[in-house]
Amino acid sequence: MTLETTLVRGISLIYGLYLLLPIALLLVGSLGGNWTNTLLPTGVTGQWYVDLWLDTSFRKAFVSSLVVALSACAINTVLALPLAYALYHGARRGGSLAARIVSATPVAVPPITMAFGYMIVFNTDLAPWLGSMPLLIAAHAILTLPYLTNTLLSDLRHLDLGRLEQAAATLGASGWQQFTGIVLPSLRQSLISGLVMVAAISVGEFGVSNLLTSFQNRTYPVVLLQAFYGATGFACAATVILLVLASASALLSSSLVKQRT
């Protein structure tokens, strides 16, 4: 075994422990009876999950997160497909600047910046919508739109649909027929994979939701933060549920991408 291989494995092991240790502590804490001023909790119980199920605020917050995530997926489906298609053809004609801007948006623009902008604009007499569900849905849709657009744009580049569209055009197919008959069927799996990622990001998003939501429309992560001011075991159980949802979404998305490849 070479030094390089040993170094790579060592770094991978440290990184894996860095990621898995907090999750392991959450699992232990969610099943522990008491965790106060000790390294590990004492006792074993499943009561925290029962209490979580019986807590109406968490059930309502979960429904709110689900509504916001599904609505964001629906809006992104309508917007991302034509946007990715236009960016793909724009890049082929030399106009790749717009595609690069869209690709860099999730990293270049912090979500908190958008949230503060929403707070300024929609907390006025002209637009008193701060805390409303439609505004929260719009914010999540805009926040996650670049991720779905990038997924579709990458698939369009990989498939090289330009040749298929040219062949269809020589057979007399119009632009709309090319889009509905070639592009949409080809992007079906990448669209599903991207929407799963959008849902996972939306369900776990905290910063924007915490600033824009109202007491009636609190999402799951917002209520989750407040749980840590109470019983530690209850908060750990609530976090484990969120981790399970996010992990399931990530695995489903990865599986769809693998099938596509």
N, C-alpha and C positions, 0 to 999 in steps of 0.2 A: 504494500500500500504506500503510495507516494505521499509526500508532505502536503501537496496541494489537495489530494483527496481527503486526507485527515482533517485539514483546515476547513474544507467545505462542509464535511460532516459535522464537525464541531460547531461551526456557526449555525448550521441548520438545526442542530439539537438545542442550542441556546435560544434560537428564535422560536422553535416549537414550544419550549418550556415557557418562554415569555408570553406566548399566546394562550397556552392551555392552562397555566397555573391559575389565573384569575377565574377562568371558567370552572375549574375543579373546585376552587374555594366557594364559588357561588352554589355549586351542586351540594357540597357538604353543608353549607350554611342553610340551604333550603330544607334540608332533612334533619337539622340539628334542633334539639329542644331549647337550648339556651346558649347564647353566645355573647358574653359580657366580660370584657377585660381578660380574655383567655386567647391562646393561640388558635385553638379549634373549638367548635361548639361542643357542648355536653348533651348527651341523650340523643335519641333518634325518634323522629315523629314525622308524620305526613300531614299534620294538622294545618301547616301553613298553606298548603295547596287547597285544602278544604275552605279555609278562611278566604283565600283569594277568589275561589269560585263563588262564595257567598257575598262578596263585597260588590255592591251595586255600582260603585264609582268605577271600579276596574272593568266591569262588564260593559258599562256605558262607554268608557274610554276605548275599549277594544273595538266596539261597534263603530265609534267615530273614526278610529284609525282605518278600519276596513272600508268605510264609506269614502274617506278621503283617498285612500290608495286606489280603489277601483275606479273612482271618478278621474283621478289623475291618469290612470291607464287608458281610459276611454278617450280623454282629451288628447293624450299623446299619440294615440293611434291615428286620430284624424289629422293631427298636425305633422307628426314625424315622417310619415310615409311620403307625402308630396315634398316635404322639406328635404329629406335625404335624396330623393330622386332629382330635385332641382340642383342640389349641391353637387351631386355626382356628375351631371351633365355640365354644370358650370365649371367644375374642375377639369373635365375633359377638354373644354374649350379654352383653358388657360386661366380661368377665374378661380383659382384654388384658395384665394385669401379668405373668402367667406367660409369655406370648409375648415380651414385652419382655425378661424375664430371660434366656430362652433365646437371644434374638438377641444380647444383650450379653455372654454368658458367654465366648466365645472371646477377647474383648478385655479384659474386666474381670478375669478370673481367669488369671494367668500359668500356663502349663503346669508350670513348675518348682515352683509351690506344690503342685500335685497330686502331683508326683513325690516331694517331701519327705514329704507325707502318707502316700503308699504305703510309703515306706521305713520310716516309724515303725510303721505298722500291721502290715506283712507281713514284718517282720524280728524276730518274736517266737517264743517256743516254741509259742504257740497257733496262729499262722499263719506258719510258716516258708517263705514262698513267694517271697521276694525273689530275683530272678534267674531265675525260672521263665518258661517260654514262655506259659503261660496268663495270668499276671499282666501280662506285657508286652502281650499281645493285648487284655486288658481295659482297660489304660491307654490304648492307641491307640484303642480303640472309644469310650471315654468322651471322649477328647480331640477326636475328629472328629465325634462325634454332633451337636453343635450346628450344624456346617456343613451336613450333609445335611438336618437338620430345617429349617433356615432356607431352604434351596433348595426343599424341598417346600412349606413354608408360604407362600413368595412365589408359587409357582405356583398354589396353592389360592386365594389372594386374587385373582390375575390372572384365573383362569378363572371365578370367581364360581360355584362349584358349588352354592351354596345353592339357586338357582332350579331347577337340574336335579334336585336331590334332592327338592325340593318337588313337582315334576312326577311324579317316580317314586313318591313317597309317595301321591299322589292315585290312582295306578294300582294301589296295593296292595303296593308293594315294601317289604320290611322294611328295618331299618337295616343288617343284614348284606348284603342284596342291593344296597342303594344303594352300600355301600362297595366291594364286589367288582365290581359291574357298571358303576359310574360313576366312582368315585374312582380305583381302581387303574389302569384303562385310560388315564385322563386324565393320570396322573402318571408314565406309563411313561418318557417321554423325560427328564423332569426328574429322575427317580430314577436313570437311567443316568448323566446328567451329574453329579449330585451324588456318585454312587459313584466316578466317575473322579476327582473332586476329592478325595474321601476317600482314595483310593489314593495320589494324588500327595502329599498331606500326610503320610500315614503313611510312605511310602518315604523322604521327605526329612527326617523328624523326627529330631532329634538329642538335645535336652535331656533329655526324659523317658527315652528309650532308654538314654542314657549312664548314667543313675542307676539304672535298674531292671534292665538286662540283665546276664547273666553271660557268662563267657568263651565258653561253648558256644553261647550264643544271641545273640551280637553282631550287630547290624544293620549294613547297609552304611555309613551315615554314621558310626557309631562306629569301624569299621575304617578308614574313609577318613581320619579325623582322625589316626590313628596313622601313616598312610602319609606324612604331611607331615614326620615326623621322620626319614624316610629319603630316597630319591631324589626330587627335585623333579619330574622328568619323569613318573615313575610315579604320583605323587600327582595331577599335572595330568590324566593320562589317566583315572584313576579318577574324578575330579571331572567330567570331560567326559561320561563314561557316565551319571553321576547327572543331569547337566543335560539330556542327551538324553531320559532317561526322564521327567523332570519336564516338559520342553517338550512331549513327545508327549502326555502326559496332559492338559496344559493346552489344547493345540490340539484334542484330541478333545472335551474338555468344552465348549470354546467353540463348536465345530462343532455339537454336539448342541443347545446353547442357541439358536444361530442358526436351526437347523432348526425348533425348537419355536416360536420367535418368528414 
